Amino acid sequence: MPPHIFDRQHFAHMTGGDDALQAEIVQIFRVQAELWGRLLIPDAPTPIWRDAAHTVKGSARGLGLWALADACEHAEGLGKAGAVEGAMVSMALARVRGRLEEALAEMDAVMARTAAA
């Protein structure tokens, strides 16, 4: 697993340590992730996937999902540079979707451990 999938301390700081708020935010993030996943495809127009990567990046940074934020930043940069076709874009967006899946799984696992404690 890549380092810093979910920085629990950052997330706790951003939510004031409120477990109920954290659970609500994770749920909202999960719902939004379904939408983002449909937009983060190389066949979409560049502004669509670039803006989706930008949105996910901001959310990821707020939640402490550093690996996801880094992947989004890279993909967004490709979109800004005009890289609209080819393997680089496909690989970058696949990496974002993979990091998004990892982030969701890690957040669920951490939240489950917190609820069980």
Backbone as CSV, one residue per row, in Angstrom:
resi,resn,N_x,N_y,N_z,CA_x,CA_y,CA_z,C_x,C_y,C_z
1,MET,0.837,-1.193,0.000,0.000,0.000,0.000,0.878,1.251,0.000
2,PRO,0.455,2.249,-0.716,1.245,3.484,-0.715,1.158,4.175,0.636
3,PRO,2.172,4.941,0.976,2.145,5.640,2.264,1.075,6.721,2.261
4,HIS,0.597,7.008,3.420,-0.323,8.123,3.628,-1.626,7.996,2.859
5,ILE,-2.195,6.813,2.856,-3.489,6.676,2.200,-4.509,7.527,2.943
6,PHE,-4.541,7.411,4.269,-5.511,8.154,5.070,-4.818,8.616,6.346
7,ASP,-4.630,9.903,6.451,-3.993,10.500,7.619,-5.082,10.763,8.658
8,ARG,-5.268,9.794,9.522,-6.346,9.848,10.523,-6.198,11.051,11.446
9,GLN,-4.980,11.414,11.801,-4.766,12.561,12.692,-5.209,13.856,12.011
10,HIS,-4.900,14.004,10.750,-5.325,15.194,10.011,-6.853,15.251,9.959
11,PHE,-7.467,14.125,9.639,-8.924,14.047,9.560,-9.561,14.392,10.903
12,ALA,-9.010,13.856,11.982,-9.542,14.157,13.313,-9.397,15.644,13.626
13,HIS,-8.266,16.213,13.243,-8.053,17.650,13.466,-9.075,18.475,12.686
14,MET,-9.292,18.128,11.428,-10.205,18.893,10.579,-11.663,18.777,11.028
15,THR,-11.981,17.718,11.772,-13.362,17.497,12.219,-13.533,17.719,13.720
16,GLY,-12.502,18.229,14.346,-12.589,18.460,15.784,-12.746,17.188,16.594
17,GLY,-12.366,16.061,16.007,-12.457,14.783,16.708,-13.873,14.278,16.878
18,ASP,-14.829,14.848,16.184,-16.243,14.477,16.297,-16.511,13.220,15.471
19,ASP,-16.698,12.091,16.146,-16.890,10.813,15.454,-18.117,10.811,14.549
20,ALA,-19.202,11.418,14.994,-20.425,11.454,14.177,-20.199,12.280,12.909
21,LEU,-19.512,13.397,13.050,-19.209,14.229,11.891,-18.291,13.481,10.934
22,GLN,-17.319,12.774,11.469,-16.404,12.010,10.631,-17.157,10.953,9.836
23,ALA,-18.066,10.243,10.484,-18.837,9.214,9.791,-19.687,9.839,8.686
24,GLU,-20.268,10.989,8.953,-21.085,11.676,7.949,-20.235,12.119,6.758
25,ILE,-19.059,12.651,7.036,-18.174,13.105,5.957,-17.705,11.930,5.108
26,VAL,-17.379,10.829,5.733,-16.958,9.639,4.981,-18.102,9.186,4.068
27,GLN,-19.315,9.211,4.572,-20.460,8.805,3.750,-20.656,9.756,2.567
28,ILE,-20.560,11.046,2.811,-20.693,12.035,1.733,-19.585,11.832,0.704
29,PHE,-18.372,11.615,1.177,-17.246,11.392,0.272,-17.493,10.155,-0.585
30,ARG,-18.028,9.104,0.015,-18.308,7.859,-0.714,-19.326,8.122,-1.833
31,VAL,-20.379,8.853,-1.549,-21.396,9.165,-2.549,-20.787,9.998,-3.681
32,GLN,-20.009,11.001,-3.316,-19.373,11.839,-4.327,-18.367,11.051,-5.165
33,ALA,-17.690,10.100,-4.539,-16.693,9.296,-5.252,-17.325,8.519,-6.401
34,GLU,-18.573,8.098,-6.241,-19.261,7.395,-7.329,-19.391,8.305,-8.547
35,LEU,-19.751,9.538,-8.327,-19.861,10.502,-9.422,-18.491,10.779,-10.030
36,TRP,-17.512,11.058,-9.194,-16.181,11.371,-9.687,-15.615,10.240,-10.532
37,GLY,-15.839,9.009,-10.096,-15.323,7.866,-10.830,-15.841,7.815,-12.262
38,ARG,-17.077,8.266,-12.470,-17.647,8.278,-13.822,-17.064,9.402,-14.678
39,LEU,-16.489,10.419,-14.045,-15.922,11.555,-14.779,-14.429,11.407,-15.044
40,LEU,-13.782,10.574,-14.270,-12.330,10.417,-14.358,-11.954,9.347,-15.377
41,ILE,-12.381,9.574,-16.615,-12.089,8.633,-17.690,-11.455,9.389,-18.852
42,PRO,-10.489,8.778,-19.519,-9.789,9.486,-20.594,-10.666,9.803,-21.792
43,ASP,-11.780,9.097,-21.958,-12.675,9.367,-23.084,-13.518,10.618,-22.867
44,ALA,-13.590,11.090,-21.643,-14.347,12.315,-21.353,-13.578,13.515,-21.905
45,PRO,-14.280,14.595,-22.207,-13.562,15.813,-22.621,-12.590,16.243,-21.525
46,THR,-11.452,16.761,-21.942,-10.404,17.144,-20.993,-10.922,18.012,-19.848
47,PRO,-11.720,19.053,-20.107,-12.175,19.869,-18.974,-12.975,19.074,-17.938
48,ILE,-13.656,18.029,-18.375,-14.454,17.219,-17.444,-13.542,16.448,-16.499
49,TRP,-12.613,15.663,-17.049,-11.759,14.870,-16.161,-10.775,15.741,-15.392
50,ARG,-10.332,16.827,-16.004,-9.409,17.742,-15.311,-10.109,18.391,-14.114
51,ASP,-11.338,18.867,-14.301,-12.072,19.494,-13.205,-12.449,18.478,-12.125
52,ALA,-12.763,17.268,-12.546,-13.051,16.217,-11.557,-11.805,15.922,-10.723
53,ALA,-10.652,15.832,-11.373,-9.394,15.592,-10.646,-9.126,16.738,-9.674
54,HIS,-9.393,17.954,-10.104,-9.199,19.121,-9.231,-10.122,19.045,-8.009
55,THR,-11.364,18.691,-8.224,-12.332,18.595,-7.126,-11.949,17.502,-6.143
56,VAL,-11.585,16.345,-6.680,-11.171,15.235,-5.811,-9.920,15.633,-5.028
57,LYS,-8.997,16.325,-5.680,-7.754,16.759,-5.016,-8.073,17.604,-3.785
58,GLY,-8.967,18.565,-3.942,-9.320,19.417,-2.814,-9.966,18.649,-1.678
59,SER,-10.876,17.771,-2.021,-11.528,16.956,-0.992,-10.516,16.046,-0.307
60,ALA,-9.651,15.443,-1.109,-8.653,14.528,-0.555,-7.721,15.252,0.419
61,ARG,-7.321,16.447,0.078,-6.439,17.195,0.983,-7.154,17.545,2.289
62,GLY,-8.415,17.876,2.199,-9.164,18.186,3.412,-9.327,16.989,4.328
63,LEU,-9.376,15.795,3.741,-9.589,14.577,4.512,-8.290,13.894,4.931
64,GLY,-7.179,14.326,4.370,-5.905,13.675,4.700,-5.638,12.458,3.848
65,LEU,-6.128,12.471,2.615,-5.907,11.374,1.673,-4.787,11.791,0.719
66,TRP,-3.571,11.749,1.218,-2.431,12.351,0.525,-2.086,11.674,-0.791
67,ALA,-2.077,10.342,-0.837,-1.737,9.638,-2.081,-2.762,9.949,-3.167
68,LEU,-4.024,10.027,-2.788,-5.072,10.380,-3.735,-4.888,11.811,-4.222
69,ALA,-4.618,12.720,-3.317,-4.406,14.123,-3.702,-3.236,14.259,-4.670
70,ASP,-2.154,13.527,-4.410,-0.981,13.585,-5.295,-1.315,13.054,-6.691
71,ALA,-2.060,11.955,-6.748,-2.447,11.390,-8.049,-3.329,12.371,-8.813
72,CYS,-4.238,13.016,-8.111,-5.120,14.002,-8.746,-4.338,15.204,-9.254
73,GLU,-3.385,15.648,-8.470,-2.575,16.798,-8.880,-1.824,16.494,-10.173
74,HIS,-1.299,15.281,-10.262,-0.583,14.883,-11.479,-1.525,14.873,-12.685
75,ALA,-2.695,14.249,-12.529,-3.652,14.189,-13.634,-4.125,15.583,-14.026
76,GLU,-4.424,16.398,-13.045,-4.866,17.761,-13.326,-3.787,18.520,-14.097
77,GLY,-2.553,18.322,-13.723,-1.448,18.981,-14.414,-1.364,18.572,-15.879
78,LEU,-1.618,17.304,-16.152,-1.638,16.851,-17.537,-2.740,17.561,-18.318
79,GLY,-3.886,17.707,-17.688,-4.997,18.386,-18.346,-4.702,19.843,-18.610
80,LYS,-4.037,20.495,-17.674,-3.681,21.906,-17.860,-2.610,22.077,-18.918
81,ALA,-1.745,21.068,-19.048,-0.652,21.144,-20.025,-1.121,20.785,-21.429
82,GLY,-2.366,20.365,-21.535,-2.893,20.036,-22.853,-2.674,18.600,-23.272
83,ALA,-2.257,17.745,-22.360,-2.093,16.326,-22.682,-3.480,15.686,-22.673
84,VAL,-4.096,15.627,-23.822,-5.482,15.183,-23.880,-5.653,13.774,-24.420
85,GLU,-4.605,13.175,-24.897,-4.704,11.842,-25.459,-3.533,10.993,-24.979
86,GLY,-3.657,9.749,-25.236,-2.522,8.871,-25.066,-2.452,8.156,-23.736
87,ALA,-1.408,7.373,-23.658,-1.206,6.499,-22.518,-0.975,7.267,-21.220
88,MET,-0.333,8.431,-21.296,-0.061,9.189,-20.068,-1.358,9.567,-19.354
89,VAL,-2.326,10.061,-20.096,-3.600,10.454,-19.499,-4.333,9.224,-18.975
90,SER,-4.380,8.169,-19.763,-5.051,6.936,-19.333,-4.439,6.395,-18.053
91,MET,-3.114,6.368,-17.998,-2.430,5.864,-16.806,-2.676,6.771,-15.607
92,ALA,-2.630,8.076,-15.819,-2.829,9.013,-14.716,-4.237,8.893,-14.146
93,LEU,-5.221,8.780,-15.012,-6.597,8.673,-14.531,-6.865,7.316,-13.898
94,ALA,-6.245,6.271,-14.416,-6.360,4.952,-13.787,-5.752,4.987,-12.388
95,ARG,-4.653,5.705,-12.258,-4.008,5.844,-10.949,-4.914,6.601,-9.982
96,VAL,-5.568,7.651,-10.458,-6.498,8.395,-9.608,-7.631,7.483,-9.152
97,ARG,-8.224,6.747,-10.078,-9.329,5.861,-9.705,-8.858,4.776,-8.732
98,GLY,-7.655,4.263,-8.939,-7.111,3.270,-8.019,-6.884,3.838,-6.636
99,ARG,-6.318,5.034,-6.575,-6.085,5.691,-5.282,-7.412,6.033,-4.605
100,LEU,-8.415,6.370,-5.391,-9.733,6.657,-4.835,-10.319,5.404,-4.193
101,GLU,-10.197,4.278,-4.872,-10.675,3.013,-4.305,-9.912,2.669,-3.022
102,GLU,-8.590,2.830,-3.046,-7.779,2.569,-1.851,-8.195,3.482,-0.708
103,ALA,-8.415,4.747,-1.011,-8.795,5.712,0.022,-10.120,5.326,0.651
104,LEU,-11.091,4.963,-0.169,-12.391,4.565,0.363,-12.277,3.333,1.254
105,ALA,-11.513,2.360,0.806,-11.328,1.137,1.598,-10.630,1.436,2.914
106,GLU,-9.597,2.261,2.874,-8.849,2.593,4.092,-9.710,3.413,5.051
107,MET,-10.464,4.370,4.520,-11.349,5.162,5.380,-12.385,4.271,6.052
108,ASP,-12.964,3.360,5.299,-13.954,2.424,5.865,-13.333,1.585,6.971
109,ALA,-12.123,1.066,6.725,-11.457,0.228,7.715,-11.148,1.017,8.983
110,VAL,-10.630,2.219,8.829,-10.295,3.046,9.990,-11.559,3.406,10.762
111,MET,-12.605,3.789,10.057,-13.846,4.158,10.716,-14.467,2.952,11.432
112,ALA,-14.359,1.764,10.848,-14.879,0.563,11.494,-14.111,0.257,12.773
113,ARG,-12.782,0.423,12.722,-11.977,0.196,13.929,-12.333,1.227,15.008
114,THR,-12.575,2.455,14.594,-12.931,3.503,15.543,-14.281,3.203,16.186
115,ALA,-15.228,2.765,15.402,-16.567,2.465,15.916,-16.527,1.269,16.872
116,ALA,-15.629,0.313,16.604,-15.534,-0.881,17.444,-14.804,-0.603,18.760
117,ALA,-14.047,0.473,18.806,-13.244,0.757,20.009,-14.096,1.309,21.141
